[in-house]
Amino acid sequence: MLFASAVAATPTRAAPGGGPAGGQGNGRQSGQQSGEGNGQQNGQKNQQEQVDTEHLFGFSEGAETGQKGEQEVVLDTVTRIGKRRAGPGPSTYRVLDTKLGYQFDPTDGFSIELGAFGDLRRVRTIADLDDKAFGTFDGVSVELKYQFLHASAEQPVGLALELRPRFARVLPVEGNGANVFDMESVLQLDVQVVPGRLWYGANVSFEPAAGRRRGSGGAGFRSSTFLVSQSLVGRIAENTFLGPEIRYLRGYDGTFLNQLESVALTLGPALHHRFTEKTWLTLAYAGQVWGRDTDRAYARRALGLSQFERHALRVKVGVEF
């Protein structure tokens, strides 16, 4: 909550003609100080209102949407690194999932984003996976987001729901060709903990997927993921924000959380910086600090690596217009 400072009145002194010489000066001084105070207050208030939380929290997403007619182009790359080694010698698991998205806002509080995906990977000597090295087009998506609550200085809570139907051509872990449809549903919450200084963001996500593997006699593919993420980001410079992010993930065999395969807990920093009013960059790292697999062969092994990776790095760049 903002407080305007009170302006103290200065004593007047007599003018040569006997009238108060300070009246006009004090009025001007009070007006200037009051104007400066109101300008500073309005500037701080505008600074709060101008913070766009949508891309503020790293892997999590804020509840903010644009105003009617706004558009945005986003290049979003998530690099996934590290799996369980199959045997002696060097091993590699490195996958770059890249999305080029175009977002527009047909009305206030509602946005639509169209996305095209690419998959670039190198896999060598990883348990239960074939060696692979390729890059390919990996499908398209539509993201529909509706904001129920808009955060402001008077009401600090933002709330939105986003649906992300997608068609994919590559299995995310194995890298085999497939025709897969998935539908991620994300509940997005953000709170101005300290107006203009500190924000809290949280996501709850459910993502079922189903399809067919290509070149395997039509073998089916069914999976689902449940995720809860939380982030606390503070302003460390005028246009730079930094804070920790923690994510809890559960991976299942089956489209409706049927059979648990992996559990993982990741932790890492999130950085958001605005170069100009219309261009921005988000960087985030997530390292797995705890996890487990339900497969008996790996029951005593650390981390949940059947469905998730050891490290993930996100680089997201956007231009608004």
C-alpha positions as CSV (number, residue, x, y, z in Angstrom):
1,M,0.0,0.0,0.0
2,L,1.4,3.4,-1.0
3,F,1.5,6.4,1.4
4,A,2.0,10.0,0.1
5,S,4.3,12.1,2.3
6,A,2.7,15.2,4.0
7,V,4.1,18.6,3.0
8,A,5.0,20.9,6.0
9,A,4.1,24.6,5.7
10,T,6.9,27.1,6.0
11,P,6.5,30.3,8.1
12,T,5.8,33.5,6.2
13,R,7.9,36.7,6.5
14,A,6.7,40.3,6.1
15,A,7.1,42.1,2.8
16,P,8.2,45.7,2.5
17,G,4.6,46.8,1.9
18,G,3.4,45.1,5.1
19,G,1.7,42.1,3.3
20,P,2.9,38.5,3.5
21,A,5.6,37.9,1.0
22,G,5.6,34.1,1.5
23,G,2.0,33.4,0.4
24,Q,2.6,33.0,-3.3
25,G,5.9,31.3,-2.8
26,N,4.5,28.8,-0.3
27,G,1.6,28.0,-2.6
28,R,4.0,27.4,-5.5
29,Q,6.3,25.3,-3.2
30,S,3.4,23.3,-1.9
31,G,2.0,22.8,-5.4
32,Q,5.4,21.6,-6.6
33,Q,6.0,19.2,-3.7
34,S,2.4,17.9,-3.9
35,G,2.8,17.4,-7.7
36,E,6.2,15.7,-7.2
37,G,4.6,13.5,-4.4
38,N,1.6,12.6,-6.5
39,G,3.8,12.0,-9.6
40,Q,6.1,9.7,-7.6
41,Q,3.0,7.9,-6.1
42,N,1.4,7.5,-9.6
43,G,4.8,6.4,-11.0
44,Q,5.1,3.7,-8.3
45,K,1.5,2.6,-8.9
46,N,2.0,2.5,-12.7
47,Q,5.2,0.5,-12.1
48,Q,3.1,-2.1,-10.2
49,E,0.4,-2.3,-12.8
50,Q,2.8,-2.6,-15.7
51,V,4.5,-5.8,-14.4
52,D,3.3,-8.6,-16.7
53,T,3.4,-11.8,-14.6
54,E,2.7,-14.2,-17.6
55,H,6.4,-14.9,-18.2
56,L,7.8,-13.9,-14.8
57,F,8.2,-17.2,-13.0
58,G,10.4,-19.5,-15.1
59,F,8.8,-22.9,-15.9
60,S,5.6,-21.7,-14.2
61,E,3.3,-19.2,-15.9
62,G,1.6,-16.2,-14.4
63,A,-2.1,-15.5,-14.7
64,E,-1.8,-12.3,-16.7
65,T,-3.2,-11.9,-20.2
66,G,-2.9,-9.0,-22.7
67,Q,-5.4,-6.3,-23.6
68,K,-7.7,-6.6,-26.6
69,G,-5.7,-6.3,-29.8
70,E,-2.3,-7.1,-28.3
71,Q,0.0,-9.6,-30.1
72,E,3.2,-11.4,-29.2
73,V,5.8,-13.7,-30.8
74,V,7.6,-16.1,-28.5
75,L,10.6,-18.4,-29.0
76,D,10.6,-21.0,-26.2
77,T,13.3,-23.6,-25.9
78,V,13.5,-26.2,-23.1
79,T,16.7,-28.3,-23.0
80,R,16.4,-31.6,-21.1
81,I,19.7,-33.2,-20.0
82,G,20.6,-36.4,-18.2
83,K,19.2,-39.9,-17.8
84,R,20.3,-43.2,-16.2
85,R,23.4,-44.7,-17.9
86,A,23.0,-48.1,-19.5
87,G,26.5,-49.3,-18.9
88,P,30.2,-48.4,-18.7
89,G,31.6,-45.6,-20.8
90,P,30.3,-42.1,-21.8
91,S,26.6,-41.6,-22.1
92,T,24.5,-38.7,-23.4
93,Y,20.9,-37.6,-23.1
94,R,20.2,-34.2,-24.5
95,V,16.9,-33.0,-26.0
96,L,16.0,-29.5,-27.2
97,D,12.3,-28.9,-27.4
98,T,11.7,-25.6,-29.2
99,K,8.3,-23.8,-29.8
100,L,7.7,-20.8,-32.0
101,G,4.5,-19.2,-30.9
102,Y,2.2,-16.4,-32.0
103,Q,-0.2,-15.1,-29.4
104,F,-3.0,-12.6,-29.8
105,D,-5.8,-11.3,-27.6
106,P,-9.2,-11.1,-29.3
107,T,-10.6,-9.5,-26.1
108,D,-9.5,-8.4,-22.6
109,G,-8.7,-11.4,-20.4
110,F,-8.6,-14.0,-23.1
111,S,-5.6,-15.0,-25.3
112,I,-5.0,-17.5,-28.1
113,E,-1.5,-18.8,-29.0
114,L,-0.6,-20.9,-32.0
115,G,2.6,-22.9,-31.7
116,A,4.9,-25.0,-33.9
117,F,7.4,-27.4,-32.4
118,G,10.8,-28.8,-33.2
119,D,12.7,-31.6,-31.6
120,L,16.5,-31.9,-31.6
121,R,18.1,-34.8,-29.6
122,R,21.2,-36.9,-29.1
123,V,20.9,-40.1,-27.0
124,R,23.7,-42.6,-26.4
125,T,24.1,-45.4,-23.9
126,I,21.0,-44.6,-21.9
127,A,19.0,-47.3,-20.0
128,D,15.9,-48.6,-21.8
129,L,16.4,-46.1,-24.7
130,D,17.8,-46.6,-28.2
131,D,20.8,-44.5,-29.4
132,K,19.5,-41.6,-31.5
133,A,20.7,-38.4,-33.1
134,F,18.3,-36.3,-35.2
135,G,16.3,-33.1,-35.5
136,T,12.7,-32.9,-36.8
137,F,9.4,-31.1,-36.8
138,D,7.4,-32.1,-33.8
139,G,3.8,-30.9,-34.3
140,V,1.5,-28.0,-33.5
141,S,-0.5,-26.7,-30.6
142,V,-3.2,-24.2,-29.7
143,E,-3.3,-22.6,-26.3
144,L,-6.5,-21.0,-24.9
145,K,-6.2,-18.9,-21.8
146,Y,-8.9,-17.1,-19.8
147,Q,-8.2,-14.9,-16.9
148,F,-10.8,-14.9,-14.1
149,L,-9.0,-12.4,-11.8
150,H,-6.7,-9.5,-12.7
151,A,-4.2,-8.5,-10.0
152,S,-3.9,-4.8,-9.1
153,A,-2.7,-2.6,-6.2
154,E,-6.2,-2.9,-4.6
155,Q,-6.7,-6.7,-5.4
156,P,-3.3,-8.5,-5.5
157,V,-4.5,-12.0,-6.7
158,G,-4.5,-13.1,-10.4
159,L,-6.1,-16.3,-11.5
160,A,-6.4,-18.0,-14.9
161,L,-7.1,-21.3,-16.6
162,E,-5.2,-22.4,-19.8
163,L,-6.0,-25.3,-22.1
164,R,-3.2,-26.6,-24.4
165,P,-4.3,-29.2,-27.0
166,R,-1.4,-30.4,-29.0
167,F,-0.5,-32.9,-31.8
168,A,3.0,-34.3,-31.4
169,R,5.1,-36.5,-33.8
170,V,7.8,-37.6,-31.4
171,L,7.5,-39.4,-28.1
172,P,9.0,-37.0,-25.5
173,V,11.2,-39.5,-23.6
174,E,11.9,-42.3,-26.1
175,G,12.2,-40.1,-29.2
176,N,10.4,-42.7,-31.4
177,G,8.0,-41.5,-34.2
178,A,4.4,-41.4,-33.2
179,N,1.1,-39.6,-33.7
180,V,0.1,-38.3,-30.2
181,F,-2.6,-36.0,-29.0
182,D,-2.4,-34.5,-25.5
183,M,-4.4,-31.9,-23.6
184,E,-2.6,-30.0,-20.8
185,S,-4.9,-28.1,-18.4
186,V,-3.1,-25.5,-16.2
187,L,-4.5,-23.5,-13.3
188,Q,-2.4,-20.4,-12.9
189,L,-2.2,-18.3,-9.8
190,D,-0.1,-15.2,-8.9
191,V,-0.1,-12.9,-5.9
192,Q,1.6,-9.5,-5.4
193,V,3.1,-10.3,-2.0
194,V,4.8,-6.9,-1.7
195,P,3.3,-4.5,-4.3
196,G,5.9,-3.6,-6.9
197,R,8.6,-5.8,-5.3
198,L,7.7,-9.4,-4.7
199,W,5.4,-11.9,-6.5
200,Y,4.3,-15.5,-5.8
201,G,3.3,-17.8,-8.6
202,A,1.8,-21.3,-8.6
203,N,0.6,-23.7,-11.3
204,V,-1.3,-27.0,-11.1
205,S,-1.3,-29.0,-14.3
206,F,-2.8,-32.3,-15.6
207,E,-1.7,-33.6,-19.0
208,P,-3.1,-36.8,-20.5
209,A,-1.7,-38.1,-23.8
210,A,-2.8,-40.9,-26.2
211,G,-1.7,-42.0,-29.6
212,R,0.0,-44.6,-31.8
213,R,3.7,-45.4,-32.4
214,R,4.7,-45.3,-36.0
215,G,6.5,-48.4,-37.4
216,S,5.5,-50.7,-34.5
217,G,2.5,-52.4,-35.9
218,G,0.1,-49.7,-34.4
219,A,1.2,-50.1,-30.8
220,G,-0.7,-47.7,-28.6
221,F,0.8,-45.0,-26.4
222,R,-0.8,-43.8,-23.2
223,S,0.6,-41.5,-20.5
224,S,-0.3,-38.7,-18.1
225,T,1.6,-36.2,-16.0
226,F,0.5,-34.3,-12.9
227,L,2.5,-31.2,-11.8
228,V,2.5,-28.6,-9.0
229,S,5.0,-25.7,-9.2
230,Q,5.6,-22.7,-7.0
231,S,7.9,-19.7,-7.5
232,L,8.7,-16.5,-5.5
233,V,10.3,-13.7,-7.6
234,G,11.5,-10.4,-6.5
235,R,12.5,-7.2,-8.3
236,I,16.3,-6.8,-8.1
237,A,16.6,-4.0,-10.6
238,E,14.1,-1.7,-12.4
239,N,13.5,-4.3,-15.1
240,T,15.0,-7.5,-13.7
241,F,13.4,-10.1,-11.5
242,L,14.9,-13.1,-9.8
243,G,13.8,-15.9,-7.4
244,P,13.6,-19.6,-6.7
245,E,11.2,-22.1,-8.3
246,I,10.2,-25.6,-7.0
247,R,8.3,-28.2,-9.0
248,Y,6.8,-31.5,-8.0
249,L,6.1,-33.9,-10.9
250,R,4.4,-37.3,-11.2
251,G,4.5,-39.4,-14.4
252,Y,2.0,-42.2,-15.1
253,D,1.4,-45.0,-17.6
254,G,-2.2,-44.5,-18.7
255,T,-4.1,-41.4,-19.7
256,F,-5.8,-40.9,-16.3
257,L,-3.0,-41.3,-13.7
258,N,-3.4,-45.0,-13.9
259,Q,0.0,-46.5,-12.9
260,L,2.7,-44.4,-11.3
261,E,6.1,-44.7,-13.0
262,S,8.2,-41.7,-11.7
263,V,8.2,-39.0,-9.1
264,A,10.5,-36.0,-9.2
265,L,11.2,-32.8,-7.2
266,T,13.2,-30.1,-9.0
267,L,14.6,-26.8,-7.7
268,G,16.3,-23.9,-9.4
269,P,16.4,-20.1,-10.1
270,A,14.2,-18.1,-12.5
271,L,15.3,-14.9,-14.1
272,H,13.1,-12.4,-16.0
273,H,14.4,-9.3,-17.7
274,R,12.8,-6.6,-19.9
275,F,15.1,-5.0,-22.4
276,T,12.4,-2.6,-23.5
277,E,8.7,-2.1,-22.9
278,K,8.0,-4.7,-25.7
279,T,10.9,-7.2,-25.5
280,W,11.8,-9.6,-22.7
281,L,13.8,-12.7,-21.8
282,T,13.1,-15.4,-19.3
283,L,15.8,-17.9,-18.1
284,A,15.1,-20.8,-15.7
285,Y,17.0,-23.9,-14.5
286,A,15.4,-26.9,-12.8
287,G,17.7,-29.6,-11.2
288,Q,16.2,-32.8,-9.8
289,V,17.0,-32.9,-6.1
290,W,14.8,-35.9,-5.2
291,G,12.8,-38.6,-6.9
292,R,12.2,-42.3,-7.5
293,D,11.1,-44.8,-10.1
294,T,8.5,-47.6,-9.4
295,D,10.3,-50.0,-11.7
296,R,11.8,-52.7,-9.4
297,A,15.1,-52.6,-11.4
298,Y,15.6,-49.0,-10.2
299,A,13.7,-49.0,-6.9
300,R,16.9,-48.4,-4.9
301,R,18.4,-45.9,-7.3
302,A,18.2,-42.2,-6.7
303,L,15.9,-39.8,-8.7
304,G,13.0,-40.4,-10.9
305,L,14.6,-40.8,-14.3
306,S,12.2,-43.1,-16.2
307,Q,9.9,-40.1,-17.1
308,F,12.0,-37.1,-16.1
309,E,15.5,-35.8,-16.6
310,R,18.3,-34.7,-14.2
311,H,18.5,-31.1,-15.5
312,A,16.2,-28.8,-17.5
313,L,17.1,-25.3,-18.8
314,R,14.5,-23.0,-20.3
315,V,15.3,-20.0,-22.5
316,K,12.2,-17.9,-23.6
317,V,12.4,-14.7,-25.6
318,G,9.4,-12.6,-26.6
319,V,8.4,-9.5,-28.6
320,E,5.1,-7.8,-28.1
321,F,3.4,-5.5,-30.6
